[in-house]
């Protein structure tokens, strides 16, 4: 029995070693701010400015979740051992995306020339670009009040490079039939000053992850 178990573990180890390794070195997920939950109160008077905004922050596990889904999907699709890889600067810090202007932070953001120097043993290198943006929609304007319905659209692009930087695979996925987002605007005057109140009943962090996962599932099924 002991001999059989050793044989099984050896076979598994040989299989894992035989898998081609793939480093995901460029990874971005951009989310249109119009699609997230937000409340904004703004004074349009240039001489007196007051602004307040509130939106749901992405939880800490959000980045880890989309990384895990991405690694597992690419590994399953191509029979790779795909892992996210970060280029480290001279101080040992990871080069990663910054959470500004709708960009999800904490994802790898390196060039091929840099990453190949630190990970020369990888067989393949992967670039993942995801974008969730608003398109079209219907707006109802009643002068001081306005209602809008926004249609979210999702695009996913995955590019595979070999060790020489040559593109060997390029796939694009589009999702158009997604949950609609509604927003409400109201103009009012207080103390002789004009204010604009905007409220968007948009997508939650769970929605953002679910949409990304849907894109990855469609990519996995695509032949």
Protein Blocks (a to p, Z undefined) as FASTA:
>chain_A
ZZmmmmmmmmmmmmmmmpccdddfbdcddddfklpccdddddfbfkbccdddddddddfk
lmmmmmmmmmmmmmmmnopacdddddddfkopacddddeehiaghiacddfklmmmmmmm
bmbdcddddddddeejidddehjaccdddddddddddddddfkopafbdcddddfbdcdd
ddddddddeehiacdddddddddfklmmmmmmmmmmmmmmpZZ
